[in-house]
Amino acid sequence: MENPKIDTFLSYKGDYFPSARIATIREKLATASDSKNDVIQFYEYKNPVVMLLISVVVGQLGIDRFMLGDIGLGVLKLITLGGCGIWWIVDLFTVQDRTREHNFKKLIEILW
């Protein structure tokens, strides 16, 4: 992938990934083939702000965990109603970081 395309991608989607991993993403995208460009550009990455809102509204039911692929923890959070509220509060502070990490892992899967 060419540098202008990488810069454009990171300007639009950079907030969806951990800031500490942007250099790694840039390196991986530079070595990626052009055939993966469309997949990378149009994949529906999860928005960390939207995930925070979902966690605030229905986080006690584990919906945020289900959406990030943590099915087992989502079921446990659903059964315990957010760990009696404690787990829900903790997730309010960590959901954005977990979302960015989830997006990074998906991007690496696509590039692999």
C-alpha distances in whole Angstrom, upper triangle without the diagonal:
4,7,9,7,7,10,11,11,13,15,16,16,16,20,19,19,21,20,21,18,15,15,14,12,10,10,9,6,5,7,6,6,6,9,9,7,11,12,11,11,15,16,19,19,23,24,26,28,29,29,32,34,34,35,38,39,39,38,42,41,38,36,33,33,33,30,28,29,32,34,37,37,37,40,42,41,42,46,46,45,43,45,48,45,44,41,40,41,39,36,36,35,32,31,28,27,27,25,22,22,22,19,18,19,18,14,15,17,14,11,14
4,6,6,6,9,10,11,13,14,16,16,17,20,21,20,22,21,22,19,16,15,15,13,10,11,12,8,7,9,9,10,9,12,12,10,13,15,13,13,17,19,22,21,25,25,27,29,30,31,33,35,36,37,39,41,41,40,44,43,40,38,35,35,35,32,30,32,35,37,40,40,40,43,44,43,45,48,49,48,45,47,50,47,46,43,42,42,40,38,37,36,34,32,29,28,29,27,24,24,25,21,20,22,21,17,18,20,17,15,18
4,5,5,6,9,10,10,12,14,15,15,18,19,18,20,18,19,17,14,13,14,12,9,10,12,9,7,11,11,13,12,16,15,12,15,17,15,14,18,20,22,21,24,24,26,28,29,30,32,34,35,36,38,40,40,39,43,43,40,37,34,35,35,32,30,32,34,37,40,39,39,43,44,43,44,48,48,47,44,46,49,46,45,42,41,41,39,36,36,34,32,31,28,27,28,26,22,23,24,21,19,22,21,17,18,21,19,16,19
4,5,5,6,9,10,10,12,14,14,18,19,19,21,19,21,19,15,15,17,14,11,13,15,11,10,14,14,15,13,16,16,13,15,17,15,13,17,19,21,21,23,23,25,27,28,29,31,33,34,35,37,39,39,39,42,42,39,37,34,35,35,32,30,32,35,38,41,40,40,43,44,43,44,48,48,47,44,46,49,46,45,42,41,41,39,36,36,34,32,31,28,27,28,26,23,24,25,21,20,23,22,18,20,22,20,18,22
4,5,5,6,9,10,11,12,13,16,17,17,19,19,20,18,15,15,16,13,11,13,13,9,9,12,12,12,10,13,12,9,11,13,11,10,13,15,18,17,21,21,23,25,26,27,29,31,31,33,35,36,37,36,40,39,37,34,31,32,32,29,27,29,32,35,38,37,37,40,42,40,42,45,45,44,41,44,46,44,43,40,39,39,37,34,34,33,31,29,26,25,26,24,21,22,22,19,18,20,19,15,17,19,17,15,19
4,5,5,6,9,10,10,10,14,14,14,16,15,17,14,11,11,12,9,7,10,10,7,7,11,10,12,11,14,12,10,12,14,10,10,14,15,17,16,19,19,21,23,24,25,27,29,30,31,33,35,35,34,38,38,35,32,29,30,30,27,25,27,30,33,35,35,34,38,39,38,40,43,43,42,39,41,44,41,40,37,36,36,34,32,31,30,28,26,23,22,23,21,18,19,20,16,15,18,17,13,15,17,15,13,17
4,5,5,6,9,10,9,13,14,14,16,14,16,15,11,12,13,11,8,12,13,10,10,14,14,16,15,18,16,13,15,16,13,12,16,17,18,17,20,19,20,22,24,25,26,28,30,31,33,34,35,34,38,38,35,33,30,31,32,28,26,29,31,34,37,36,36,39,40,39,40,44,44,42,39,42,44,41,40,37,36,36,34,32,31,29,28,26,23,22,24,22,18,20,21,18,16,20,19,16,17,20,18,17,20
4,5,5,6,9,9,13,14,14,17,16,18,17,13,15,16,13,11,15,15,12,13,16,15,17,15,17,16,12,13,15,12,10,13,15,16,16,18,17,19,21,22,24,25,27,28,30,31,33,34,33,37,37,34,32,29,30,30,27,26,28,31,33,36,35,35,38,40,38,39,43,43,41,39,41,43,40,40,37,36,35,34,31,30,29,28,26,22,22,24,21,18,20,21,17,17,20,19,16,18,21,18,17,21
4,6,5,6,7,11,11,11,14,14,17,14,11,13,14,10,10,13,13,10,12,15,13,15,14,15,13,10,11,12,9,7,10,12,13,12,15,15,17,19,20,21,23,25,25,27,29,30,31,30,34,34,31,28,26,27,27,23,22,24,27,30,33,32,31,35,36,35,36,39,40,38,36,38,40,38,37,34,33,33,31,28,28,27,25,23,20,20,21,18,15,17,17,14,13,16,15,12,15,17,15,14,18
4,5,5,4,8,9,9,12,11,13,12,8,10,12,9,8,12,12,10,12,15,15,17,16,18,16,13,14,15,11,10,13,14,14,13,15,14,15,17,19,20,21,23,25,26,28,29,30,29,33,33,30,28,25,26,27,23,21,24,26,29,32,31,30,34,35,34,35,39,39,37,34,36,39,36,35,32,31,31,29,26,26,24,23,21,18,17,19,16,13,15,16,13,12,16,15,12,15,17,16,15,19
4,6,6,8,10,11,14,12,15,14,11,13,15,13,12,15,16,14,15,19,18,20,19,21,18,15,16,17,14,12,14,16,16,14,16,14,16,17,19,20,21,23,25,26,27,29,30,30,33,34,31,29,26,27,28,25,23,26,28,31,34,33,32,36,37,35,36,40,40,38,35,38,40,36,36,33,32,31,30,27,26,25,24,22,18,19,20,18,15,18,19,15,15,19,18,16,18,21,19,19,22
4,6,8,9,11,14,14,17,16,13,16,17,14,14,17,17,15,17,20,18,20,19,20,17,15,15,15,12,10,12,13,13,11,13,12,14,15,16,18,19,21,22,24,25,26,28,27,31,31,29,26,23,25,26,22,21,24,26,29,32,31,30,33,35,33,34,37,38,36,33,36,38,35,34,32,30,30,29,26,25,24,23,21,17,18,19,16,14,17,17,14,15,18,17,15,18,20,18,18,22
4,6,5,7,11,11,14,13,11,14,14,11,12,16,15,13,16,18,17,19,18,19,16,14,14,14,10,9,11,11,10,8,10,9,11,13,14,15,17,19,20,21,23,25,25,25,28,28,26,23,20,22,22,19,18,20,23,26,29,27,27,30,32,30,31,34,35,33,30,33,35,32,31,29,27,27,26,23,22,21,20,17,14,15,16,13,10,13,13,10,11,14,13,11,14,17,15,16,19
4,5,6,8,8,11,10,7,11,12,10,10,14,14,13,15,18,17,20,20,21,18,16,17,16,13,12,14,14,14,11,12,11,11,13,15,16,17,20,21,22,24,26,26,25,29,29,27,25,21,22,24,20,18,21,23,27,29,28,27,31,32,30,32,35,35,33,30,32,35,32,31,28,27,26,25,22,21,20,18,17,13,13,15,13,10,12,14,10,10,14,14,12,14,17,17,16,20
4,5,7,8,11,11,10,13,15,12,14,17,17,16,19,22,21,23,23,24,21,19,19,19,15,14,16,15,14,11,11,8,8,10,12,13,14,16,18,18,20,22,23,22,26,26,24,22,19,20,22,18,17,20,22,25,27,26,25,29,29,27,29,32,32,30,27,30,32,28,28,25,24,23,22,19,18,17,15,14,10,11,13,11,8,11,13,10,11,15,15,14,16,19,18,19,22
4,7,9,12,11,10,14,14,12,14,17,16,15,19,21,19,22,22,22,19,17,18,16,13,13,14,12,11,7,7,6,6,9,11,11,13,15,16,17,19,21,21,20,24,24,21,19,16,17,18,15,13,17,18,22,24,23,22,26,27,25,26,30,30,28,25,28,30,27,26,24,22,22,20,18,17,16,14,12,9,9,10,8,5,9,9,7,8,12,11,11,14,16,16,16,19
4,6,9,7,7,11,11,9,12,14,14,14,17,19,18,21,21,22,18,17,18,17,13,14,15,13,13,9,10,9,9,12,14,13,15,18,18,18,21,23,23,22,25,25,22,21,17,18,19,16,14,17,18,22,24,22,22,26,27,25,27,30,30,29,26,28,30,28,26,24,23,23,20,18,18,16,14,13,10,9,10,8,4,6,8,6,6,9,10,9,11,14,15,15,17
4,5,5,7,10,10,10,12,15,15,15,18,20,20,23,24,25,21,20,22,20,17,18,19,17,17,13,13,12,11,14,16,15,15,19,20,19,21,24,24,22,25,26,23,22,18,18,20,18,15,18,19,23,24,22,23,26,27,25,28,30,30,29,26,27,30,27,25,23,22,22,19,17,17,15,13,12,10,7,9,9,5,6,10,9,7,11,13,12,13,16,17,17,19
4,5,5,8,10,10,11,14,15,16,18,20,20,24,24,26,23,21,23,22,18,19,21,19,19,15,16,14,13,15,18,18,18,21,22,22,24,26,27,25,28,29,26,25,22,22,24,22,19,22,23,26,28,26,26,30,30,28,31,34,33,32,29,30,32,30,28,25,25,24,21,20,19,17,15,15,12,10,13,13,9,10,13,12,10,14,16,14,15,19,19,19,21
4,6,7,8,10,11,13,14,16,17,19,20,24,25,27,23,22,25,23,20,21,23,21,21,18,18,17,16,18,21,20,20,24,25,24,26,29,29,27,30,31,27,27,23,23,25,23,20,22,23,27,28,26,27,31,31,29,32,35,34,33,29,31,33,31,28,26,26,25,22,21,21,18,16,17,14,11,13,14,11,10,14,13,11,14,16,15,15,18,20,18,20
4,5,5,6,9,10,11,12,14,16,16,20,22,23,20,19,21,20,16,18,20,18,19,16,17,17,16,19,21,20,21,24,25,24,27,29,29,27,30,31,27,26,23,22,24,22,19,21,22,25,27,26,26,30,30,29,32,34,34,33,30,31,34,32,30,27,27,26,24,22,22,20,17,17,15,12,13,13,10,9,12,11,8,11,13,11,11,15,16,15,16
4,5,5,6,9,10,10,12,14,15,19,20,21,18,17,19,19,15,16,19,17,18,15,17,16,16,19,21,21,22,25,26,25,28,30,30,28,32,32,29,28,24,24,26,23,20,23,24,28,30,28,29,32,33,31,34,37,36,35,32,34,36,34,32,29,29,28,26,24,24,22,19,19,16,14,16,15,11,11,14,12,9,13,14,12,12,16,16,15,17
4,5,5,6,9,10,11,13,14,18,19,22,19,18,21,20,17,18,21,20,21,18,20,20,20,22,25,24,25,28,29,29,31,34,34,32,35,36,32,31,28,27,29,27,24,25,27,30,32,31,32,35,36,34,37,40,39,39,35,37,39,37,35,32,32,32,29,27,27,25,22,22,20,17,19,18,15,14,17,15,12,15,16,14,13,17,17,15,17
4,5,5,6,9,10,11,12,16,18,20,17,17,20,18,15,17,20,19,20,17,19,20,20,23,25,24,25,28,29,28,31,34,33,31,34,34,31,30,27,26,27,25,22,23,25,28,30,29,30,33,34,33,35,38,38,37,34,35,38,36,34,31,31,31,28,26,27,25,22,22,20,17,18,17,14,13,15,13,10,12,14,11,10,14,14,12,13
4,5,5,6,8,10,10,14,15,17,14,13,16,15,11,13,16,15,17,14,17,17,18,21,22,22,24,26,27,27,30,32,32,30,33,33,30,28,25,25,25,23,20,22,24,27,29,28,29,32,33,32,34,37,37,37,33,35,38,36,34,31,31,31,28,26,26,25,22,21,18,16,17,16,12,12,14,11,8,10,12,8,8,12,12,10,12
4,6,5,6,9,10,13,14,17,14,13,16,16,13,14,17,17,19,17,19,20,20,23,25,25,26,29,30,30,32,34,35,33,36,36,33,31,28,28,29,26,24,25,27,31,33,32,32,36,37,36,38,41,41,40,37,39,41,39,37,34,34,34,31,29,29,27,25,24,21,19,20,19,16,16,17,14,12,14,15,11,11,15,14,12,14
4,5,5,7,9,12,14,17,15,14,18,17,14,16,19,19,21,19,22,23,23,26,28,27,29,32,32,32,35,37,37,35,38,38,35,33,30,30,30,28,25,26,28,31,33,33,34,37,38,37,39,42,42,42,39,40,43,41,39,36,36,36,33,31,32,30,27,26,24,21,22,21,18,17,19,16,13,15,16,12,11,15,14,11,13
4,5,5,6,10,12,14,11,12,15,14,11,14,17,16,19,17,20,21,22,25,27,26,28,31,31,31,34,36,35,33,37,36,33,31,28,28,28,26,23,24,26,29,31,31,31,35,36,35,37,40,40,40,37,39,42,40,38,35,35,35,32,30,31,29,26,25,23,21,21,20,17,16,17,14,11,12,13,9,8,11,11,7,9
4,5,5,8,10,12,9,9,12,12,9,11,14,14,17,16,19,20,22,25,26,25,28,30,30,31,34,35,35,34,37,37,33,31,28,28,28,26,23,24,27,30,32,32,32,35,37,36,38,41,41,41,38,40,43,40,39,36,35,36,33,31,31,30,27,26,23,22,22,20,17,17,17,14,12,14,13,10,10,12,11,8,11
4,6,8,10,13,11,11,14,15,12,14,17,18,21,20,23,24,25,28,29,29,31,34,34,34,37,39,39,37,41,40,37,35,32,32,32,29,27,28,31,33,36,36,36,39,40,40,41,44,45,44,41,43,46,44,43,39,39,39,37,34,34,33,30,29,26,25,25,24,20,20,21,18,16,17,17,13,13,15,14,11,13
4,7,9,12,11,11,15,15,13,15,19,19,22,21,24,25,27,30,31,30,33,35,35,36,39,40,40,38,41,41,37,36,33,32,32,30,27,28,30,33,35,35,36,39,40,40,42,44,45,45,42,44,47,45,43,40,40,40,38,35,36,34,31,30,28,26,26,25,22,21,21,19,16,17,17,13,12,14,13,9,11
4,7,8,7,8,11,11,10,12,15,15,19,18,22,23,25,28,29,28,31,33,33,34,37,38,38,36,40,39,35,33,31,30,30,27,25,26,28,31,33,34,34,37,38,38,40,42,43,43,40,42,45,43,42,39,38,39,37,34,35,34,30,29,27,25,25,23,21,20,20,17,15,15,15,11,10,12,10,7,9
4,5,6,7,10,11,11,13,15,16,20,20,24,25,28,30,31,31,33,35,35,36,39,40,40,38,42,41,37,35,33,32,32,29,27,27,30,33,35,36,36,39,41,40,42,44,46,45,43,45,48,46,45,42,41,42,40,37,37,37,33,32,30,28,28,26,23,23,22,20,18,18,17,14,13,14,11,9,11
4,5,5,8,10,10,11,14,15,19,19,23,25,27,30,30,30,33,35,35,36,39,40,39,39,42,41,38,35,33,33,32,29,28,28,32,34,36,37,37,39,42,41,42,45,46,46,43,46,48,46,46,42,41,42,40,37,38,37,34,32,30,29,29,26,24,24,23,20,19,20,18,15,15,16,12,11,13
4,5,7,8,10,11,13,14,17,19,23,25,27,30,30,30,33,35,34,35,38,39,38,38,41,39,36,34,32,32,31,28,27,27,30,32,35,36,35,38,40,40,40,43,45,44,42,45,48,46,45,42,41,42,40,37,38,37,34,32,30,29,28,26,24,24,23,20,19,19,17,14,15,15,11,10,12
4,6,5,6,9,10,11,14,15,19,21,24,27,26,26,29,31,30,32,35,36,35,34,37,36,33,30,28,28,27,24,23,23,27,28,31,32,32,34,36,36,37,40,41,41,39,41,44,42,41,38,37,38,36,33,34,33,30,28,26,26,25,22,21,20,19,16,15,16,13,11,11,11,8,7,10
4,6,5,6,9,10,14,15,18,20,23,25,25,26,29,30,30,31,34,35,35,34,37,36,33,31,29,29,28,25,24,24,28,30,33,33,33,35,38,37,38,41,42,41,39,41,44,42,42,38,37,38,36,33,33,33,30,28,26,25,25,22,20,20,19,16,16,17,14,11,13,13,10,9,13
4,5,5,6,8,12,14,17,19,22,24,24,25,28,29,28,30,33,33,33,33,36,35,32,29,27,28,27,23,23,24,27,29,32,33,32,34,37,36,37,40,41,40,38,41,43,41,41,38,36,38,36,33,33,33,30,28,26,26,25,22,20,21,20,16,17,18,15,12,15,14,11,11,15
4,6,5,6,10,11,15,17,20,23,22,22,26,27,26,28,31,31,30,30,33,32,29,26,25,25,23,20,19,20,24,25,28,29,28,31,33,33,33,36,38,37,35,38,40,38,38,35,34,35,33,30,30,31,28,25,23,23,22,19,18,19,17,14,14,14,11,10,12,11,8,9,12
4,6,6,9,10,13,15,18,21,20,21,24,25,25,26,29,30,29,29,32,31,28,26,23,24,23,20,18,19,23,25,28,28,27,30,33,32,33,36,37,36,34,36,39,37,36,33,32,33,31,28,28,28,25,23,21,20,20,17,15,16,14,11,11,12,10,7,10,10,7,8,12
4,6,9,10,13,15,18,20,19,20,23,24,24,26,29,29,29,29,33,32,29,26,24,25,24,21,20,21,25,27,30,30,29,32,34,33,34,37,38,37,35,37,40,37,37,34,32,33,32,29,29,28,26,23,21,21,21,18,16,18,16,13,14,15,12,10,13,14,11,12,15
4,6,9,12,14,17,19,18,19,22,23,23,25,27,28,27,27,31,30,27,24,22,23,22,19,18,20,23,25,29,29,27,30,33,31,32,35,36,35,33,36,38,36,36,33,31,33,32,28,28,28,26,23,21,22,21,18,17,18,16,13,15,16,13,11,15,15,12,13,17
4,6,9,12,15,18,16,17,20,21,20,22,25,25,25,25,28,27,24,21,19,20,19,15,15,16,20,21,25,25,24,27,29,28,28,32,33,32,30,33,35,33,33,30,28,30,29,25,25,26,23,20,18,19,18,15,14,15,13,10,12,13,9,9,12,12,9,12,15
4,6,9,12,14,13,13,17,18,17,19,22,22,21,21,25,23,21,18,16,17,16,12,13,14,18,19,23,23,21,24,27,25,26,29,30,29,27,30,32,30,30,27,25,27,26,22,22,23,21,18,16,17,16,12,13,14,12,9,12,13,10,10,14,14,12,15,18
4,6,9,12,11,11,14,16,15,17,20,20,20,20,23,22,20,17,14,15,15,11,11,13,16,18,22,21,20,23,25,24,24,28,29,27,25,28,30,28,28,25,23,24,23,19,19,20,17,14,13,14,13,9,9,11,9,6,9,11,8,9,12,13,12,14,17
4,6,9,8,7,11,12,11,13,16,17,16,16,19,19,16,14,11,13,13,9,9,12,14,16,20,19,17,20,22,21,21,25,25,24,22,24,27,24,24,21,19,21,20,16,16,17,15,11,10,11,10,7,8,10,8,7,10,12,10,12,15,15,15,17,20
4,6,5,6,9,10,11,12,14,16,16,16,19,20,17,15,12,14,15,11,11,15,17,19,22,20,19,22,24,22,22,26,26,24,22,25,27,24,24,21,19,20,19,16,15,15,14,11,8,11,11,7,8,11,11,9,12,14,13,14,17,18,18,20,22
4,6,5,6,9,10,10,12,14,15,14,18,18,16,14,11,13,15,12,11,15,16,19,21,19,18,21,22,20,21,25,24,22,20,22,24,21,21,18,16,16,16,12,11,11,10,7,5,8,8,6,7,10,10,9,12,14,14,15,18,19,20,21,24
4,5,5,6,9,10,11,13,14,14,17,18,17,15,12,15,16,14,14,17,18,21,23,21,19,23,24,21,22,25,25,22,20,23,24,21,21,19,16,16,16,13,11,12,12,9,7,10,12,9,10,14,14,13,16,18,18,19,22,23,23,25,27
4,5,5,6,9,10,11,12,12,16,16,15,12,10,13,14,11,12,16,17,19,22,20,18,21,22,19,20,24,24,21,19,22,23,20,21,19,16,17,17,14,12,14,13,10,9,13,13,10,12,15,14,13,17,19,18,19,22,23,23,25,27
4,5,5,6,9,10,10,9,13,14,12,10,7,10,11,9,9,13,14,16,18,16,14,18,19,16,17,20,20,18,16,19,21,18,18,16,13,14,14,11,9,11,10,7,7,10,10,7,10,13,12,12,15,17,16,18,21,21,22,24,26
4,5,5,6,9,10,9,12,14,12,11,8,11,14,12,12,16,16,18,20,17,15,19,19,16,17,21,20,17,15,18,19,16,16,14,11,11,12,9,7,9,9,6,6,10,10,9,12,14,14,15,17,19,19,21,23,24,25,27,29
4,5,5,6,9,9,12,13,13,11,9,13,15,13,14,17,18,19,21,19,17,20,20,17,17,21,20,17,16,19,19,16,17,16,12,13,14,12,9,12,12,10,10,14,14,12,15,18,17,17,20,22,21,23,26,26,27,29,31
4,5,5,6,6,10,10,10,7,6,10,11,10,12,15,15,16,18,16,13,16,18,14,14,18,18,15,13,17,18,15,17,15,11,13,14,11,10,13,13,10,11,14,13,12,15,17,16,17,20,21,20,22,25,25,26,28,30
4,6,6,4,8,9,8,7,5,9,11,10,11,14,14,15,17,14,12,15,15,12,12,16,15,13,10,14,15,12,13,11,8,9,10,7,6,10,10,7,10,13,12,11,15,16,15,17,20,21,21,23,25,25,27,29,30
4,6,6,8,10,11,10,9,12,14,14,15,18,17,19,20,17,15,17,18,14,14,18,16,13,11,15,15,11,13,12,8,9,11,9,7,10,12,10,12,15,15,14,17,19,19,20,23,24,24,26,29,29,30,32,34
4,6,8,9,10,9,10,13,14,14,16,18,18,19,20,18,15,17,18,14,14,17,16,13,12,16,15,13,15,14,10,12,14,12,10,14,15,13,15,18,17,16,20,22,21,22,25,26,25,28,30,30,31,34,35
4,6,6,7,6,8,10,11,12,14,16,15,15,17,15,12,13,14,11,10,13,13,10,10,13,14,12,14,13,9,12,14,12,11,15,15,13,15,18,17,16,20,21,19,21,24,24,24,27,29,29,30,33,34
4,5,5,6,6,8,10,11,12,14,13,14,15,12,9,12,12,9,9,12,12,9,7,11,12,9,11,9,6,9,10,8,8,12,12,10,13,15,14,14,17,19,17,19,22,22,22,25,27,27,28,31,32
4,5,8,9,10,12,13,15,16,14,14,15,12,9,11,10,7,7,9,8,5,4,8,8,7,9,8,6,9,11,9,10,14,14,13,16,18,17,17,21,21,20,23,25,25,25,28,30,30,31,34,35
4,6,8,9,10,12,14,14,13,12,13,11,8,8,9,6,4,8,9,6,6,10,11,10,13,11,9,12,14,12,13,16,16,14,17,20,17,17,21,22,20,22,25,25,24,28,29,28,30,33,34
4,5,5,6,9,10,11,9,9,10,8,5,7,8,5,5,9,9,8,7,10,12,11,13,10,8,12,12,10,12,15,14,11,15,17,14,14,18,18,16,19,22,21,21,24,26,25,27,30,30
4,5,5,6,9,10,10,9,12,10,7,9,11,9,8,12,13,11,10,14,15,14,16,13,11,14,15,11,12,15,14,11,14,16,14,13,17,17,15,17,20,20,19,22,24,23,25,28,29
4,5,5,6,9,9,10,12,10,8,11,12,10,11,14,15,13,11,14,16,14,15,12,10,12,12,9,10,12,11,8,10,13,10,9,13,14,12,14,17,17,17,20,22,21,23,25,26
4,5,5,6,5,7,9,7,5,9,10,8,10,13,13,13,11,13,16,15,15,11,10,13,12,9,11,13,11,9,12,13,10,10,13,13,11,14,17,16,16,19,21,20,22,24,25
4,5,5,5,5,8,8,5,8,11,10,10,13,15,14,13,15,18,17,18,15,14,17,16,13,15,17,15,12,14,16,12,12,15,15,12,15,17,16,16,19,21,19,21,24,24
4,5,7,8,12,11,9,12,14,13,13,17,18,17,15,18,21,19,20,16,15,17,17,13,14,17,14,11,12,14,11,9,13,13,10,12,15,14,13,16,19,17,19,22,23
4,6,8,11,10,9,13,14,13,15,18,19,18,16,18,21,19,19,16,15,17,16,12,14,15,12,9,11,11,8,7,10,10,7,9,12,11,11,14,16,15,17,19,20
4,6,9,9,9,11,13,13,14,17,18,18,17,19,22,21,21,17,17,19,18,15,17,18,15,13,14,14,11,10,13,12,9,11,14,12,11,15,16,14,16,19,19
4,6,5,6,9,10,10,12,14,15,16,14,15,19,18,18,14,14,17,16,13,15,17,14,12,14,14,11,11,14,13,10,14,16,14,14,18,18,17,20,22,22
4,6,5,6,9,10,10,12,14,15,14,15,19,19,19,15,16,19,18,15,18,20,17,15,18,18,14,15,18,16,14,17,19,17,17,20,21,19,21,24,24
4,5,5,6,9,10,11,12,14,13,14,17,18,18,14,15,19,17,15,18,20,18,16,19,19,16,17,20,18,16,19,21,19,19,23,23,22,24,27,26
4,5,5,6,8,10,10,12,10,11,14,14,14,11,12,15,14,12,15,17,14,13,17,17,13,15,18,17,15,19,20,18,19,23,23,22,25,27,27
4,5,5,6,9,10,10,9,11,14,14,14,11,11,15,14,12,14,17,15,13,16,17,14,15,18,17,15,18,21,19,19,23,24,23,25,28,28
4,5,5,6,9,10,10,11,14,15,16,13,13,17,17,15,17,20,18,17,20,21,18,18,22,21,19,22,24,22,22,26,27,25,28,31,30
4,5,5,6,8,8,8,11,13,13,10,12,15,15,14,17,19,17,16,20,21,18,19,22,21,20,23,25,23,24,28,28,27,29,32,32
4,6,5,6,5,6,9,9,10,8,8,12,12,11,13,16,15,14,18,19,16,17,21,20,19,22,24,23,24,27,28,27,29,32,32
4,6,5,6,8,10,11,13,11,10,14,15,13,15,18,18,16,20,21,18,19,23,23,21,24,26,25,25,29,30,29,31,34,34
4,6,8,8,10,12,14,12,12,16,17,16,18,21,20,19,23,24,21,22,26,25,24,27,29,28,28,32,32,31,33,36,36
4,5,5,6,9,10,9,10,13,14,14,16,19,19,18,22,23,21,22,26,25,24,27,29,28,29,32,33,32,35,37,37
4,6,6,7,9,9,8,11,13,13,14,17,18,17,20,22,20,21,25,25,23,26,29,28,28,32,33,32,34,37,37
4,5,5,7,5,5,8,10,9,11,14,14,13,17,19,17,18,22,22,21,24,26,25,26,29,30,30,32,35,35
4,5,6,5,7,9,10,11,13,15,15,16,19,20,18,20,24,23,23,26,28,27,28,31,32,32,34,36,36
4,6,7,8,10,12,13,14,16,17,18,21,23,21,23,26,26,26,29,31,30,31,34,35,35,37,40,40
4,6,5,6,9,10,11,13,15,15,18,20,19,20,24,24,24,26,29,28,30,32,34,34,36,38,39
4,5,5,6,9,10,12,13,14,17,18,18,20,22,22,23,26,27,27,29,31,32,33,35,37,37
4,5,5,6,9,10,10,11,15,16,14,17,19,19,19,22,24,24,25,28,29,29,31,33,34
4,5,5,6,9,10,10,13,15,14,15,18,19,19,21,23,24,25,27,29,29,31,33,34
4,5,5,7,9,10,13,14,14,16,19,19,20,22,24,25,26,28,30,30,32,34,35
4,5,6,7,9,12,12,12,14,17,17,18,20,22,22,24,26,27,28,30,32,33
4,5,5,5,9,10,9,11,14,14,15,17,19,19,21,23,24,25,27,29,30
4,6,6,8,10,11,12,14,15,16,18,20,21,22,24,26,27,28,30,31
4,6,7,8,10,12,13,14,16,18,19,20,22,23,25,26,28,29,31
4,6,6,6,9,10,11,12,14,16,17,18,20,21,23,25,26,27
4,6,5,6,9,10,10,12,14,15,16,18,20,21,22,24,26
4,5,5,6,9,10,11,12,14,15,17,19,20,21,23,24
4,5,5,6,9,10,11,12,14,15,17,18,20,21,23
4,5,5,6,9,10,11,12,14,15,16,18,20,21
4,5,5,6,9,10,11,12,14,15,17,18,20
4,5,5,6,9,10,11,12,14,15,17,18
4,5,5,6,9,10,11,12,14,15,16
4,5,5,6,9,10,11,13,14,15
4,5,5,6,9,10,11,12,14
4,5,5,6,9,10,11,12
4,5,5,6,9,10,10
4,5,5,6,9,10
4,5,5,6,9
4,5,5,6
4,5,5
4,6
4
